[in-house]
Amino acid sequence: MKRLPLGAALAALMLTTSSFVMANNAFSDVTPDDWSYKAVSQLADEGVIDGYPDGTFKGNKNITRYEMGQIVARLMAKEDTLTTDQKATLDKLSSDYAGELDTLGVRVDKLENQVFKDTTFLYDFRASAMPSYDNIFKDSEHDHDDSTGFRFRVNSYTKITPRVWLYGQLETHMSMNGKSFTGLNATDADDGEFKLNRFFTTYHWGDVKDHYVFNKGPTDDNIIIGRFPMRMGVTGYTYDGEFTGIGVQFGDYFKGGALRIATGRANNINYDYTGPMMHGVAGMKAAAAQLAGTLAKPQLMTQAGMSAAQADALSKVIAGSINRTTNMNDLGKNITTDVSTALKSTGLSDPIATGTASQIASTLVSQFQTSERLQTLANGLDWSNGRYYPMSNVHMPWGEDEDVPATFISYKFVAPKQYEFHLYGAKVNGPVDPIVKAWGGALSYNINDHLSIHGEYLKNMRRLPLNNEKPHSFNFGITFGDVDILKPHSYAFTLDHVYSQAGTYFGGSSSDIADQYMGHIYKHWIFNGIDMGKMPAYLADKMNAVAAGTDSPEKNYGGAKFNLARFEYVPMKGLKLKAEYGFRAEDMGDRKMENVWYIEAQAFFM
């Protein structure tokens, strides 16, 4: 906080002249010609201020917060003599200097009874539009909806004490054209419904500073509890969303070094994208049964001498036998029973039917144990519930809180207007522990006042079975300009290249285009004739290749590599326009993706 000369501060404290009586000149260095003479004389006469032993006032001397606290305390003792306007001003001063008053032993009872009187509301209204693809790859039949609509947020910031702040954020999405327009993990039923997106409190220790921001309060030495914002790295492409739990920060967020540790649950994980890894894939046993029945047809025609029509009918019986099996050990018995019954209905004698059925069952069980196509499915299959688990050691039941338990740690060093670098790590806990244990680093460097460059790298140390690798991601880019919502006509142009292997994107990135590329979801995946519903492309493509017999160790699935151009402009204070364009996008198997555009207008008002 900048200190004021004492004379200027006391002139500002001069509430009105109605409650004070003019006194004789109290100080030798304050004359009737001085602009602050009236205020200084009145306050001295009332005992609010004292001079120095030599009889001077020293009005040009800078006043400290402690000295100001003493003056406010003396004014509070005379509160009964003040007018309504003067009392309102004194209440404001009592709030601003509560820490100093507490040190002096003065209790601000009125302030303690009105802890929510210092609440500020900031409203955020955004209109946006972009295409939302059901299949984003260029070599496939696909369609898209125009995702057009509004997002409205009500942000609240309450200064309970100089050290304790409380924050809230209500949010709703509204479709403009009747088509799906919702936030991450939301459904059409959420359209127009308000949800509490953020709610957290911070406690600040150390020296109370005047460096505040709307979503953090004091920017250094904080304990934070509740549902608060969390970003990984500089760009936020890996994760930029909410986190529920407790965190602690040492150091200043905007200058110098800052260490931050948080533990709790990550709330903006893309559940459609990560759900199969955590909860498994429903209906996969039925799909595997269909595949096994299809694979059995050639065997039935050669081994049992059946016609194509007979083999086709019996393959459906076999698929049914597999689908009703709840224990792999019962598979051979169930196939033998069902196939034998079907053969008897064609007129075969019981011994012949049973013998043929037994041979067919033995061959099929062997295929489940040796065929790469069936073994890939069977290895992760839970026969009791029919779910397929890509990671056999991760079985997180549906119905539990789908937010992912996690611990996050980061160190950030900022030299304002010069550079900043980040080192961070994230580890998920509990039943999903085998999926993520990642670390990363990021750097942003200002070449001059208008040009900056940035880069980021992340490595997941968990080996994932999808591509049998420990995946990594990186991005680098350049920014020209510096956009500031409070500075009319400010602008920024950014060009990024992003490379993200499957297993390094966690959902809720800072870009809707990046979300669609890195976390692409097929809205209706048909597998072996079974509608599996929503399915992440990384898993669907792998399973399709397995079923078709085209999978190989050299193939890589999921992820994305793409370029992203962004232009932001502030035509007037509080209003920002943004346009993004994603182009030259491919997955890790070099399948080309469609170019995607995004536009938005965002307004802030109080």
C-alpha positions, 0 to 999 in steps of 0.5 A: 500500500502506498503511504500518504503524507500525514497532512493529506491523510488527515484532510481525507479523514475530515468527515465534515465540520458539523461535529467538530469545533474550531480550535486555536492553532495547535502546531507551529508548522501549520498556519491558517494559509495551509489547505489542511489547517481546518482538518488538522486543527479540528482533529487535534482539538478533539484529541484524535491526533497528537503532534511531536514533542517540539510542537510541530505536526510534520504534515509531509511525513508519510503516515504508517498503517499503525499510525492510521489505526491509532487515529481510527481508534480515537475516532471510534471512541467519538462515534456517538458524535458523528453524523450518519455519513461520518459513521459510514466512512468510519465503518469503512476505515474500521474494516480497512484497518481491522488488523491494526485495531486488533493489535491496539486491542480495539474490537470492531463489534459492528464490523464483526456483526456485519462480516458480509457487508464487503461483498462484491458481485461480478457478472460474466455473460458469454455467447459462443458458437462452434460445431460439435462433431459426432465423428471428427475424422475426415475419412468417415461419415460424420455429422455435427451440431452447431453448439450455439448458446449462452453461459451466465455466471454470478461471481461473489467476492466477500472480504470477511476480514483482511485475512479471510475471503469467501468466494462463490460462482453460480453458473448456467448454460442456455442453448440458443438453437434448441440443440445441445449446448452444455458444459463439460459433463452436463446433459440437455437436462441441465440447460438453463439450470444453475449450479454452484461451480465454485465456493471456497474460502481463503485464509491469509497469513503473513503481512497483509498486502494490498495485492488482491485479485477477484478470484484469489483475495491476497495473492500470497501465503494462503490456505484455501478450502472448498471448490476452487479453480486449478490450472496445470501449466501456462496454457491449461490445455492439459487441465483447467477447471475446478478442484474440491479440497484443501490447498496451501500456497507459500509465496506470491502468485504474481511475483517471485516464487510460489509453492502450491499443494492441494489434495482433494478431487478434480471436478472437471475431468471429462467423464465420457472420455475417462469413464471407460478407464475408470468404470469399464465398458458396459455391453462388451460381453455381448459384443465379444459374444457376437464376434466369437459367433462370427469367428465360429462360422467357418469352423462350423462349415468345415468341422460340422459340414454345415451349410452357410445358413445352418452355420449362421443360425448356430453362430447366433446360438453360440453368441447367446451361450457366451452372453449368458455365461457369468464365469469363464469356467462355465463357458465350455459347458454352456456352449455344449448344452446350447449347441447340443440342444440346437443340433437335436432340433435338426434331427441329430441323435443325442450322442452325435449332437452332444459329441459335435457340440462338445468339439465346437465348445472345446475349439471356441474355449481354446480360441478365447484363450489363444486368439489375439482378437478374443483374448484382448477382449476376454482379458479385461472382461468381467464375466459376472457383469459383462463389463470390459475394463481396459485396465484390469486393476481399475474397477471403480463402480458406477454410482460413486462420485466420478470426480477423481481423487488427486493430489497436485503440487506446483512451483511457480516463479514469476518475473513480471513482464519478463518470464515465468516458469512452472514445475508441477506434478499430479497423482490420482489416488484411490481405485484409479491410482494406476491411471495417472502419475504425471509431472510437467514443466512450462516456460513463458518468456517475454521477448519484448513488450509485444512478443512472447513465447511459451512451451510446455511438457508433460509426462505420465509415468503410468504405463497404459495398456492402450498403446503400451506406453508411458504417454507424454504431451507438449505444446509450444507457441507464440503470442503477439500483443497483450489482451486486458479486459480492463484496457480498451483496444488491447488485443493478442494473437496466439499460435500454438502447436499441440501434441497430446498422446492418449493418457495425458489429457484429463479434460476441461482444458482452456480451449473448447477446440482442444477438448474436442480434438484431444478428448474426442467422443463418438456419440454412437459407437456400433461394435459388432452390431451392438450400440455401445453409446458414447465412446472415446475414440481412443478405445473405440478405434483400438477395439475396432482394429482388434475385432477386424484383425488389423491391430499391431504393436506399431499402431497408435490410437487416440490423442491429437496433434494440431495447430490452434490459432487464437485472436482476442480483442477488447473493443471496450472496457469489460467486453472481450471478443475471441475467435479460435481456429484448429487446423491440420489436426490428426490423431496419433495414428495419423488419421486426419481430423476436420478443421474446427472454428470457435467464436465468443463474446464475453462481457463482465459487469458489476 
